[in-house]
Amino acid sequence: MANTPKGRRTEAAFLDAARKVFAEKGYFNTKISDIAEAAGRSAGSFYNYYDNKEELLEALLGQFSSEVQGTTARLHHKGDPYENIVEAVRAYWSAYRKYLPEMIGVFQMSMTDPEYARKWRRNRAAGVRSIVDGIVRARSEGYDPGLDTEVLASALVSTLESFCWVWMVGGGDEGVPAPDDETAIRTLAAIWYRTVFFNAPADAQADVPDHAHDHAPDGGNGKHPARHVTASPAGLS
């Protein structure tokens, strides 16, 4: 049905309506009839596009990921790695806020449905792989934080996710002033940049297992680069 102009308009109406109803009622409290009513369509027509509410939520998660990846894909044309990271974090932060009801729904579903949890991990894996690629490029220029590449990428993605959740959903941390968007973005970007574009002292690197450097094209020698890295971090999901 979505292959025709009318079908695409109807599907878009369901997606837009779902976002509005999720924001008003929350994902778990929303019924398909609520979405259909908000879209101005019949509940029966919903099933021409989605088998259930979970499938629609997955489509919205795909929109979130596409927005973030679409922004960060353009960063490969910029030369400053720090500003690339800032813009990558800005894309993630802004999309997370825009799709906040959906992100809450995604995390709720991932905690209650093992199959949905697997889908969420597959989606998250794309962001981890993107950061792995960025770390590898940084190491090819001589930066080496002396940490396992995949674990570091996972930690950075987790930092972004958790920080967004705490301040957009959880009400923040007690005793900590709420940061404005720019402060939050610059703080997250600084953590990312200072971790990846860093050379650990030789004695610290000596304590890291050999496999931590498996993805360093230069062998993880920790030398300082002769020039600034121009490759940009890729997108998050």
N, C-alpha and C positions, 0 to 999 in steps of 0.2 A: 504493500500500500504506500509506503514512503517513497517509492520510486517515481511517483507522479508528483507534479507541483502541488496538487491538492493534498496528497498524502504527506508530503514534506511539511506543508503548512499545519496540518492536523497534528503531526508528531511534535513539531515545534511548540504548538499550543499546549500539548500535554506536558512537555518539559518545562515550559515557562510556568504553567499552572502548578506543577509539582513543587517548583522552587518557592512559589508564594505560599502554598499551603504548608510545606515543611517549615517555613519560617514562622508561620502563625501557630501551628499546632504541634510541631515536632514530627520527626519521621515516624516513630512508632504509633503516634495517635492519629496519623493520617490514614484515611480509607481511600480506596480507589474511586469510590463514588464522590469523595470530596474533590479529588483531582479532576475528575470528569466534569463536575459542576463548575469548578473554577475555569476550566478550559472551554466551557460552553458546548461540550460534546456529551454523547451518551456514554454510560459506563460500559456498555457492550462494545463500543468502538475502541475503547482502550486496548482490548485484547487483540486488536488487529496489529498492534505495534509492540506490545510488551506482554509477556506471559504473566507477570506479577509486578508488584511494587519494587521488589529487590532488583529486577532487571532494569527498571527505569532508573533506580538509584545508581546502578552501575554505569548507565549511559551518561548521567550527570557527572559522575566521577571521571569519565572519559573526557567530558568537556573541560573540567578542571585541569586535567593533565595536559590537554591540547593547548590551553591558554598559557600555561607555564612554559611548556616546551616551545611554543611558537615564539614567545618573547626571548627565551634564552638562545634559540637557534640563531637569531640575528646577531648575537653578541660575538660570534666568531670573527666578525669584521672589525671589532674594536681591539686596540692594542694593549690597554692597561688592564692587567689581570685583577687588580683590586676593584676597579670600577665594574669590570665584568661580573665579579662576585656580588657586588652591591646590587647590580641590576637583576641578577639571578635571584637573589634573596627578595628583592622588591617584588618581582613577578610572583614568587611563591607566597609571600605575605599578603599581597593584594588579592590574589586568587583565593587564598584560604579565607580571607574576610568575606569576599564576594559569595563564596560557596559554603559559608559557615554552617547553615542548617544541614546541607548535604554531608559535610565532613563529620558533623556530629552523628548523623545517621550511619555513615560508613563505619565509624569506630564502634557504635552500638551494635551494628550487625556483625562486625568482626569478632566481638566478644561473645555473641550468642549463637552464631552459625559457623561451624567449622569450615564449610565449603566457601562461605563468603570471606572468612579469614584467609583462606588460601588465595582467593582472588585479590584481596587487599595486599597480600605479600608480593604477589606477582606484579601488581601495579607499582608498589614501592620499589621493587627491584630495579625498575627502569631508572629511577632517580639515583639509586646506589651505583649502578653501572656508569651513569653519566659522571658522577663525582670521581669514581675510580679512573675514568679516562682523563679527567682533569689532573688528578694526582700523578698519573703516569707522565703526562706532558710536562708537569712541573719538575718531576725527577729527571726527565730527559734534558732539562736545562740546568741541572745541578742542585736543585733543592731536594733535601731529604730530611723529613722530620724524625726518621728513625722509628716509624710505626708501621704496623701491618696495613697494607693498602686497603683491603676490603673492610677490615674492622674499622679503620679510620673513616672510610666513606659511610659505613653504616652509622657510626657515631655522629657524623655531621648531619645526616638526614634525620636521625633521631632528635638531635638538638633543635633543628628547625621545627619538626612536628610538635615536640613537647612544649617549646616556647610559645608557639602559636596557640596550642591548646590551653596552656596555663593562663595566658592573658586574654584570649578571646572567648574562652568557654568557662574556665575555672575561676575567674574573678581575680587572678593575679596572686602574688605572694604577699603574705601578711607582713606589713612593715616596709614594703618596697613600693615606692611611688610608681604609678602606672606610666610606662614610657609612651611617648607619642610614636606615631608610625615611623618617622625618620630615625628616631633614637633606637627603636627596636631593630630596624633594618640595618643600621650602621653597626650596631653591637653584634648582631649575628654575623654580618659580613666580616667584621674584624676577627672574630673567633675563627671563622673559616680560613681567611687569608693568612693570619698569623700562624695557623697550624700547618697548612699545606706549603706555604712559601717560607720555609724555615729550615735551617740546618741544625740538627741535633749535635751536641758535642760528641767527640769521638768516643769518650768513655761511656756515654749514654747509649750510643749506637751499638757498642760492644755487647750490651746486655739484651739486645733485641734478637730473637731467633732468626736464623738464616732465612726462613721463608718470608719474613717481613719485607725482604727486598726483591722478592721474586718478580714483581711487576715494575721494577725500576730498570729502564733500558740502559742506564749508565752503570748498573750494578750497585746503585745505592752508595756511591763513594762519598757523598756528603760534601763535595767540593762546591765552592761558591760559583754561581753562573757568571759567564762573561757578559751576558746581556739579559735584559728583562724578558720574562716569558710573555708571549703575545697570545697564546691560546686561551680561550675563555672557558670557564666552567660551563658544563651543559645543564640541561633542565632537570627539575625534580618532579616526581609524581606523588 
